[in-house]
Amino acid sequence: MSSVSRPRSTPILVVLAAFAVANAIDFIFYGQHIYNLAALIGISVAAVGVAKDHTTALNCGAVLAIAGIAAKYV
């Protein structure tokens, strides 16, 4: 795939990286709860899926991140 046909995914990667860092800080410094770790792993897998243009990784990461975030607030 050439660089001309590749979609612009840089803004979403920056947003996913910011959310991953926020969840990492929350996990490391504020209690080490499993839902923070699940959200961190899910967001990281989703970011890899976006970067590598791999929809299965993106979908699995999104489901895991949504489950982790929902477990925090439900």
HUKA-V867746 format. One record per run of one state. SS is the DSSP state (~ for helix, > for strand, _ for the rest). FROM is the first residue (numbers start at 1). TO is the last residue. If there is no record, write none. Layout:
# HUKA-V867746
ss: [SS;SS]
from: [FROM;FROM]
to: [TO;TO]
This chain:
# HUKA-V867746
ss: [_;~;_;~;_;~;_]
from: [1;10;30;34;52;55;74]
to: [9;29;33;51;54;73;74]
